[in-house]
Amino acid sequence: MSIFSRTSSVSTILILALGATVGAALRYYGSLWAASLFGPAFPYGTLIINVSGSFILGCFLTLATERLAISPQLRLLVATGFCGSYTTFSTFSYEAVGLLTKGSYLAGGAYLLGSVALGVAAVVAGAALARALPL
């Protein structure tokens, strides 16, 4: 017998889907709002979403792990579903702070610099591949 029953797998998917749907919609409309307010010359929408998502995840997971008894289902809905769809930058930020808070400065620094540098390099490589494809 699997550790995951069919019922728990279906409910997990539904919880994730609900959070992800709300997160994706808020990300989309938040970006449109920022572009209409500040203009499209700078990615204000992405910046606002990354910062606000990091704030939401930091606040929620601190409450969930240190202050309140929050159910695993609510953690899945908010942290993984909503924040994961709203912005993965929030997870990156939370994990980096976790490493640094534990005193793992080398690992934290490597994670921060590596994620940004490798992420940018991956965008450059992906764009180069897309441009090189014979279409």
Number of C-alpha atoms within 10 A of each C-alpha: 4 5 6 10 10 10 9 11 11 12 13 17 14 14 20 23 17 15 22 22 15 17 21 18 14 16 23 15 12 18 20 15 14 19 17 11 11 12 13 13 7 11 13 19 23 18 14 15 22 21 16 17 26 22 14 17 24 19 11 18 17 12 13 17 11 9 10 11 9 13 10 9 13 15 18 18 22 23 25 21 25 29 28 22 22 27 21 15 20 23 19 16 19 16 16 20 18 13 16 15 11 9 11 14 14 11 14 19 15 13 18 16 12 13 14 13 11 12 12 12 12 12 11 12 12 12 11 11 11 11 10 9 7 6 5
